[in-house]
């Protein structure tokens, strides 16, 4: 087993799940290409271009901006700190993913959907904003709980590492 992990870099379950996901993706592409080959090819190329040339630089810039603006300057004390950036990244990612999937309804660009769903197109923006607020609020609560746990006597969420040449 150790030889396999050394050769592959992970366990056999990881490899099995990876092969299964590639097989499922290949099956879906074969089925979609059989029905609408040009539309699927255009969508795949467009999605790759949209992500790699537009979205990736935008969210990388937003992440670097959040890191530089909200950087925590420690006061040289021995108090442990809690990594905070993922408490911004996760709700922002989930909110962005919801916006990406549902943007025609959120921005009122989808004409046939109100008739199909029976819902007015005016509710989607408010619901997306409410979900986004709940995601950030839940992340803030999780961050506060982690901070409280670390700053409580005996808390050991993320202790500062010992310097070189010092005993742990």
LINRA-V830858 format. One record per pair of residues at least 4 apart in sequence whose C-alpha atoms are under 6 Angstrom apart, sorted by the first residue. I is the first residue (numbers start at 0). J is the second residue. If there is no record, write none. Layout:
I J
I J
//
This chain:
3 7
4 8
4 9
4 10
21 25
28 32
32 36
41 45
42 46
45 49
46 50
47 51
48 52
49 53
50 54
50 55
51 55
55 59
56 60
60 64
64 68
65 69
66 70
79 158
79 159
85 89
86 138
88 92
90 94
90 134
90 135
91 95
94 131
97 101
98 102
102 106
103 107
103 108
103 109
104 109
105 123
105 124
112 116
113 117
113 118
113 119
113 120
132 136
133 137
147 151
148 154
149 154
149 155
149 156
161 167
//
